[in-house]
Amino acid sequence: MFNLEDGIDSLTNFKRQTADYLRQLHATGSPLVLTINGKAEVVVQDAAAYQRLVELAARADREETVAAIREGLADANAGRVKPARKALKALAKKYGIPVSDE
């Protein structure tokens, strides 16, 4: 979990004490927000913690995709569908796109 009290420091301090900050990043797994002139500019994170974050994001993306597919299948099974041509014509009309009468 990100700790605002311990998780923000200046880039200058980070450059002066890089080894200490790296030990802290490895030990806690928490990111560190670095500031320049008091403004947050960059986030530094341990590689292992970053890998976990990437994996969580990928898993969440897969879960959202599966949920959307299940929702679409449920709609189809419940008859909440319309023919593709009819749907495309409605979208074309809504957005002012010319349509051929094929």
C-alpha angles and dihedrals in degrees: 000000000000114000113205092197095055100021103072129070140143124276088233092060090046091053092048095048104026096143092052092049092048090053089051092049092050093045098047103027086216122132123244123220112215120205135204115202089349095304122114107248110159142010120222120199139175111259094237092051090048091051090053089050092051091049092049091050091050091049092049090050091052091047091051091049093050090047091051091049091049090049091051092049091049090051091050092048090049092050095248093140139105131200113275094237091053092048092047092049090051091051091047091051092047092052098036096247116156114242131201118224097237 
